[in-house]
Amino acid sequence: MTLLEEKKHIQNKDIQEMLSISPQASYKIIRKLKNKELIKSTGNGRNTEYILK
């Protein structure tokens, strides 16, 4: 969440690089945050970005 507060928007690869995790693990994190309605996504495919609600 700190990264989102600093950058205003992030992509899946940003999470992967910051945490040194696999794409699948970062998608799990993203899905949990979206289910808790803490973030929302914009764009499609590789261009998907996540922002705070």
N, C-alpha and C positions, 0 to 999 in steps of 0.2 A: 504494500500500500504506500510506503514511503516513496518508492520510485514513481508511482502514479502521481503523488502529490507534487513531486519535483518536476516531472516531465509533462504533466497534464494528459498525456496519452502514451500508451505503450503497445507493443506488438508481442505476439507469442515468443518470437526469437529473443526479445529483450529479457523476458522472464527466464528463458532457457540459459542465456549467457550469464545473467546475474547470479542465478542459483546453481549453475552447472548441472542441469537436469535434462532429461530426455523430453522430446516433444510431447509424448504421452503424459508425462508427469506434469508438465506445464498446463496442458489442457485440463487436467483434473483440477488444478488450482483455479484456473479461469472459470470452470464450470461451477465450482463451489462458491466463488465470489459472485457469479451471476445469479445463482440460486438464492443467495442471501440478499440479492438486489443491491449490492455494493458498487458494482460496475455495470456498464452497458457496452455493447459492441457497436462499431460503425464500420461499414465497408464489407467486402466479401473476399473470401479466399485468402491469399497471401497478403492482401492489403487490409485485412481486418485489424482495427485498432480498438483498444479498450480504454474507456475513460471512467472517471468517478461519476456516480449519479449525484 
